Amino acid sequence: MEALQPNEIRLLRFTYGLDDTEPQVTLSFEYASLNGPTLSPFVALSYVWGDLNDTLPICVSGNTISATRNLHEVLQSLWTLKFDQLIWIDALCINQQDLIERSTQVALMGDIYSRALYVLAFLSPLSNPFDLGMDYIAQSAADPELHYEPSLSPHLTVRGFDARDEALRDSIIALFATPWWTRVWTVQEFILAREVRFQCAQRVIDCETLQQGIQNLASHESKCCWAARRPADGYPRGYLDYPSKAYSGLTLYNAALRMSNLSSILRTDPSEAQDLLGVISLFRTRRCSDARDRVFGLSGLRLQTSKAKDTLPVDYTISTATLYRNLAMMLIERSKSLDVLSHVLHGPSLEKRTMGLPTWVPDWDAALESDYHLVYHQRMNRISHFNASGDMEPYWKENSAGSITTHGFQIGQIEDTAPGYPSTTSKLTGKSLIDTWRQLAGLPTEPQDLDSEAMREGSRESAFLHSLCGGIVFPPWNDDPSMYARVYQAWLTWFTHSMPAYLSEEIKEAARNFDFLVKNVSMGRQFITTEDGHFGFGPELAQKHDTVMILSGGKLPYVLRRVSPSSGSGDAYEFMGDAFIYNAMAGEKVGSLTSHLKDIVIV
């Protein structure tokens, strides 16, 4: 394979035989400079490689290249359509055996996908079971007035099917259950494209239609089609939340979220660009065959930290652990904050995979449950609401062997813990869980009438309530403290028993919002108390005697575990995770405790 010059790429051309005496199709390379004045129009393929051990030989310009079975199926579909445009395909157009070329070409992929005539997102070599769902989405896109709730008129129907029918719901879900929506690389390939066309076998739907169709369904969900939440086929949560038996429990809501997440980072205004940390977090559950691609696969995006490419060049000669550590250091230095520490997760919701990481570095390759990921990402978006360390500048100095030295002071040591928001494996649910939280907070298990005195600012009951909400309060509750108390009481009743029928729809909806906040602050965490009476929510693996600390530059308190006695270089700790501690989130502790500031070593 001929070597590439700087900024040069290979493009693939298909030549079709004229009769049976010639090969059906011949593949050949053409070479083009991305900086050249006469760059020929080309299409960029976005697809899923598939099993790297299941390959077939393909001959291109006399070179035999191993292609995965997935790619072979893509090529077969294109040949069936007599596709005749120049096309860029990473597995064929990059010499994957040459690490230097691979690194150089991956660094160019942002330019490749943004300069392509369009990006062809290949979802499946089959047309079934996607046809019905594609028709439904196209109809939704064409007429935003159509309801998806069958009891409303006019409503969406396709070939006699509507939202009540499992076959239709499964067809829509199937479209978003294809592996393309679960891979890291497809994110930047989608975001950078001028135009995206999604293909299933010979069926193609353009990105605008897909986006508009999903957007219209979401609009009806939030406005007029509330009835979709009533029981569907005996399931209490309704059509959008009905788990598909055919697609591993994926719901219409979560399926559509895969499109919405991609659309959310499409920005024309550079000032609205997301930062690299936010994008890596948003797509943390996506997969890739090389764990380093969780960073490199997003490096081509135009983000607030666009200079990351200069600091973290694409380099496949370094280890995953080294890359993740370098990324964490770069994010701390560039953001002048410790926000990246909140992405360090431990517990049963996470399966760690990267060996050799310091405890303060997030393992971006760890397996994370999708339901928890949704809550975790929403929680990360709220970090900016807090400022636990006040105006203290971050101090973060890397030592040998990956440890760091920082400055911090202790809030307290953990005295008791209890499980957080109940999951399917929780031993405590409903009343037993809230009773345990209240007991640890020093409150009676059965709250008395929550009058203005009980809920006054600074009271134990008020502190507990604010902790349950993670310090976030919707404006109507602030305007009317009595409503805040009623919402809290309604949520307690619902969480421990069931929603009383006599409550107004306003209070019921507010109680659901309250539950959203409770889940956001406590899922994947524990309720914790300290020996001096502080309480809140901390890491899932926090234990008695772990230390709650404020670190210089941190917006949140953090929980650390001592691993060695005090030494000349500072006490050594393992990093366990961030926390919400009532009355310690806005710099309240800085004035009184900064005299206790000391060197902390985190290994």
N, C-alpha and C positions, 0 to 999 in steps of 0.2 A: 504494500500500500504506500503510495507516494507521500512523502512528508509534507506537512502543511506549513505555509509561511505565516508570519504574524497576521492576525485578523482574517485569516483565510479559513473557509469552511468547505466541506464536501457536500454536494447535493446529489440526489439520486434521480435518475431518469429511467422510466419504463419505456421500452420499445417493443411493440406488439408484432408478432409474426403475421405476414399477409396471407399465408396458406398453411396447409398441414406439413409442407416440406421444411418450414422454418420453426424455431422454438416458439412456443406460445407467447412467452415474454422474456425479454433480456434486460438485465439490470446493469447500469453503468454509472460511474461517478463523473460529475463535472465539478470543477473547482472554481470558487468565486471569492472575491474579497468583500468583506462587509463594508469596507471603506471605499470600494471602487465606485466610479460614477455610473457604471452600467450593470449594476447588480440585477440579475434576472429575477422576475417575480417567482416566488416559491411558496410552498405550503409547509408548515411545520406540524409534525405529527405529535399528538399528546396521547399516550396510551400507557398501559400497565405491562411491564416486562413479563411478569409471571414467573414460573419456576425456572431458576437459572440452570437447573440440572436436566431440564427437559428441553433439549435443543434439536434443531434440524439444520443441515448445511445449506447455505445460500451463496451463490456465485455472483459477485459484483465486480465487473471490470477485470475478470480473471482471478480475483481474490476469493478464496473460500472462507466465509464468515459463519460462525455458529450463531443462529438466531433462535430465540425461545419459540416454543410452540405458539404462544400468544401472538408474537410478532408475525409469525408465519400465517396465522389466521387473518390478521389485519391485512397483510399483503394480498392474500387470496381474495378478500372482499374488494380491495381496490382494483385488482386485476379484473374481477367480474364486472366492475363498473367501467372498465377501460379508462381508468384514471390516467391522465396524460400530462399532468403538471410536474414540474420539478418539486421534489419533496425532501425535507430534512428529517432524518430519523436518527436519534441519538445512538442507538445500538449499532447501526451500520455506518454512520457518517463520522463517528469518533472511533479511533483505534483504542479499544477498551483495554488492550494489553500494554499500552504505553502510558504509564502513570503521569509522565510529564505532559504529553498531549492531552490526556484526559483532564488534568487539572486546568490546563490552558483553555480548552474548549468549554468546560463547565463554566469558567469565568465569563465566557462570551455568550452563554445561553440567554441572558437577559436581552442582549441585542438581537440574537437570532429570532426569538419568539416575538419581539416587538416589531421587527422588520418584515416578518412573514406576511404574505398577502392575507392569509387567515390561518388560524390554528384548527386543525381537525382533531377533535376529541373523540377517540374511538372507544365506545362503551362496550360493544358486544358484537360478535359475528352473527348473532341471531336476531330475528325481528320479534319473536315471541319471547316473553310475555309483555313486551313493551308497547306494542301498537295501540292498545286500548288506552293506556295511560297517556301516551303522547298525543292522541286525539283529544283527550279530556283537557289536558293542559293547553293545547292549541286553542280549543274552544273558550277556555277561561281567559286566555290572553286576548282573544278577538273581541270579547264582549264583557267588560268589567261589571255590567249590571246583573249578570247571571249569578244567582246564589248557588252554593253547593249544598245547602240544607234542603232536602227534598220537599219539606212541608211549605217552603216559601216559593213564590212565583214571581218571575220566571226562574227556573233552576236548571243547572247543568245536567244533561243526560247525553250519553254516548252509546249508540246501538242498543238503547233500552236500559242501559246501566246507569245508576246514580250512586251517590256516596254511601248508600246503605249496603251496596253490594261488595262483598269481600273480593270478588274477582277484579273489580275496578280499583279498589284501594290497593290491592296487591300489585296491580300493574303499574300504578304510579310509584309505589314504594320500590318495586323492582328496578325502575330506572335509576333511582338514587342508591340502590343497594349494590350496584356494579362496583367492582374494585377501583375504578377510576376515581371515585369520590373518597377513597380511603388512603390515597397515596400522597406523599409529601411533594414530589416533583410536579404533580399536576396543578398545584396551587399557583406557582409562578408562571407556569405555561398558560393558565387561564387568565391571570391578572394582567400579564404583559401583552396579551394579544390585541390586535386591532379589532379582530372579529373572531368569534368561536362558533364552530358548527359541530353539533353532537351527532354521532352516527351509530346506529344499531343495524347491522347488516347493510341493506341498501337504503334504509330509512334515515333521513337527515332532518334535524330540527335545529333552527338557529338559536343562539344564546338569548337574544332579545325576547323571542317568543317564550322560551323556558322561564326566564326571569319574570316577565310580565304575568305569565300564568300563575306562577307561585305567589307573586306579590298580590294579585287579585284575590286569591284564596285566603291569604293572610289578612287582607283588608276586611273581607267578609267575616272571618273568624273573630276579629277584634270588634266588629260593629254589630251587624245584623244576624249573623248565623250562630248566635250563642246556643241555639238548640242543638248544635253539633256535639255539645258536651253532655247531652242526655244519653241514657243507656243505648248502646248499639249492640245488638246480638247478646244482650244480657250483661254487657260489660259496663261498669258504672261511669267510666270517664268519657265515653263518646267516641265519635268517628275519628277525630284527629289523633286521639291517644290510644286507639285500639291496636294492640300489638299484633303484628303479622305472624301467623304460624309458619308461613312459608319462608320468611326472611328474618329468622332468629329474633323475633320480638320487636323488630324495628317498627316504629309508628310513623304515620303520615307526618306528624309534627316534626319528629327528629329527622325524617327523610328530607323534608323541605328545608330544614335548618342547614343541611349541607350546601344547598344552593345559596341560602341567605348569608352564611358565613363568608363565602367567596365574594358575594356582592358587597358585603360590608366593607371590604378593603379596596373596592374600586373607587378611587378618588381622583378628581381632576384638579382640585386645589391642593398644591403641595403642603400648605399649612395644615391640612387635615390628614396628612399621611400618618399611618400608624407606625409605631416604633417596632424595631426588630423583636424585642422581648414580647410585645403584645401579639405579634403574628406567630412566633414560635409557640406561644402559649395557646393561641386559638386553635392551631392545627396540631396540637401535641399528640392526639390519638391517631393521627395518620401514620401510615407505615412506609418503610423504605428498606431496601435490602442492605444498605450500608448506613450505620447509625450516624456517620458524619454528615450524611445528606440532610439530616434534620436542620443543620445550619447552612451547608452549602446549597441545598435545594431551595432555599429562600433568599439567598444572598443577592440574587438578581433583581429583587423587588426594589422599587423606589420608595424608600422608607425614611423616617426622620433620622435614623442612624445610617444614612447612605454611605458614610465614610467607613462603615464597618468592613467593606471590601478591601480598603487599604490596610486596616489594622489586622483583619483576619482573612488573608488571601486564601483562595481555594488551594488546598494542599493535602493530597491523599497520602502523603508520606508520614504524617503525624497521626498519633493514636486518637481514638475517640475521647478518652479521658483528658488528654492534653488539650484537644479542641474545646471541650466543654468548660475546662478550667480557664482557658484563654478568653472564651466568650464571656464568662462571668466577670472576670477582671475588667474586660473592655467595657461592659455595660455599667459597672460601678464607676469606672473612671469617667465615662462620657456623660452619664446621667447625674453624677454627683449625688447619688442616692444608693440605698441598699435594697431597692425593690426586687432585684433578682433573687434575693434570699427567700422571698415568699413563695418561690416556685420550687423550693426544696420540700418534697413530700415524702412521708413515711407511712407505713401501715398496710392493712389488708387490701385497701383499694389500689395498691401500687405494687408492681412486681419489678424490682430493680434488675438491670441487665448490664450496666457498665461497671466493670471492675476498676479499682484503683482511683476512684473519685474521692477528693476530700469531702467531708460531711457538709460543707457550706456551698457546694456546687450542685445545681440541679442535674438529675439524671434525665435528660430529655428523651432517652430511648426507653425509659421504664414504661411498662404496660399499665395503662390507666383506664378504669371503668368509665364508659361513656357518660353514664348518668352523673357520676361524681365530677367528671371533667367539665360538664356544663355548669355545675354549681361553683367549682373551683375557678373557672375563668371569669364568671360574674363577680366573684369575690376579689379577684385580682384587679378588676376594673374599678373597684372602690378604694383601693389603697390611697389614691390621691386625696381622699377626704380626711386623712389623718396626718398627724405630725408629732409622733410621740417624743422625738428627740429635739423638738423646738428648732432653734436656729443653729444647732451644733453641726459643724461640717463633718462629712464622713472621713474617717481615717481608716484606711484599709491597705495594709502593707503585706505583700506576699513574702513568705519565708521559704526556706528550703523544704523540699518534700511536700510542697503544696499547702502547708499550713499558712495562716495569716495572723497578723497582729492587728487588733483594733482597740478602740477605747469604749468602755461601757461602765454602767453602774447597775447594781441589783435593786429590783423592786421588792422581791421576796422569793421564798422557796415554796415549791408546791407542797401542799399538805394533803389534799384529797383530789380524786378524779372520778368522773362518771362518764359513761358513753355519750356521744353526741347524738345528732338527729338520727332517728332509727332507720336502719337499712334492713334489707331482707334477712341479714344474719344477726341482727341485734337481739340480745336477750331481754332488753328493757324496751317496752313500747308504751305509748299512751300515758296513762295515769302513773304507772310505776316510774317511768322516766322523768316526768315533770316533778313528781314528788321527790325524787332523788336530787334533782337540781335545786329545788327549793330548800331542802334540808341542808345541803352543802352551803347554800347561800345564807343560812341562818334564818329562814322564813318558815312559817307554818305551812304544812302541806296543803291545807285548805285555806286559800286566801279569803279574808273577810271582805265585806263590801269595799270596793276600791273607790272610796270617796276622795275628795280633794286633799284631805289631811294625809291619807295613806299614800297618795301619789305625789305629794309635794316634792319639789326639787331637793335632791340630797337624801331622801328617805331610802331605806333598804329596798322597799318594794319598787320604787321608781328606778333605782339602780339596776335591779334585776330585770325589769321590763326593758330598759335601754340596752342591757347586755344581750337580751334575747334578739333584739333588732339589729345588733351589731353597730349600734350608734347611728343608724339610719332611720329617719322618721319622715313619713310622707307629710307634705304641707298641711292638709286638712286636719291631721291629728295635732299638729303644733298649734293650730288656730283655736282648737277646742279641746282642752285637756280632758274634759269629761268624755268626749268621744274616744280619745286615746284609751281611757280606762275601759270603756264599753267594748272596744275592739279587742283589747287584751283579754277581757273576761270571756268574750265570745270565742276567741281562739283557744283559751284554756278549756272551755267546755267542749269545743269541737275536737281538740287534740286528745282529750282524755275520754270522751264519750262519742257524741255525734253532734252535728250542727242542729240546734233547736229550730223547729219549724216556725216559732213565733217571731224570730229575729227578722228585721227588715232586710231587704235585698242589699241595701247600702252597707249595713253592718256585716252581712255575710261576705260580701265581696271584699270589704276591708279586712275581715278575718283571714281570707285567703291570701291577701297581700301580706298580712302579718306573718303568715306561715311561710311565705316565700322568703321573707327576711330571716326568720329563724333558721330555715334550712340553709340559707346562704352562709350564715355565720357559724353554724354548728355541724353541718354534715362533713364527715371525714375529720372531725376534731373531737375533743373531749371537753366537758365542763370541768374547769379547774378552780381550786381555791388555794390561796397561799396562807402561810402560818400567821400572817398579820391581818387577814380578813379581806384581801382583794379577791375578786372572782371574775370569771369570764370564760373564754374558750381558747384552748391551746392544742398542740399537736396530738394526733391520735395515739402516739406511743409515749407521751409524757408520763413520768412517774413521780411518786413522792420523792422529795429532796432535789428534783431538778430545779434549776434556777431561772427565774423570769428576769430578764434584763432589758435595759434600754441601751442600744448601741449608737454611737455617734453617726448621724446621717440617716438613721432608720425611721421610717414613718410609723412603724408598728413596734410593739414589744416583741422580744424573741425568747424562746426557751432553749437553754443550754444545759448540757450534762457534763459535770466535771469528770475528767479522766485522769488527772494527775494533781498532786498537791502543788501549792504555790511555789514558784521558782523565780529566779532573777528576771526571766523574760516574761513573766506574767502567768496567771493561772491558765491551764489548758482545758479546753472543753470540746465536746462534740456538739454540732449544731442540730437541734431537733425540729425547729420550725418556728413560724410566727404565731402570734396570739392576739386576741382581743381582750384587753383588761379594762374594766370600767374605771374611769377617772385616771387613765394613764395614756390616753390616745391623742391628746392635743398639747403635749408639753407640760402637763400639770406637775410631773415629777422632776422636771429639769432643775428648777430653782432650788428645791430643798435637798436634792440628792447629788447634785453635780460635784459636791466636795468629795464624794466617794468614788469619783471617776478613776478608773485604773486600766492598766494594760490587760487585754484579754487575748489569749492565743486560741484560735479555733483550728482544729486539725481536720 
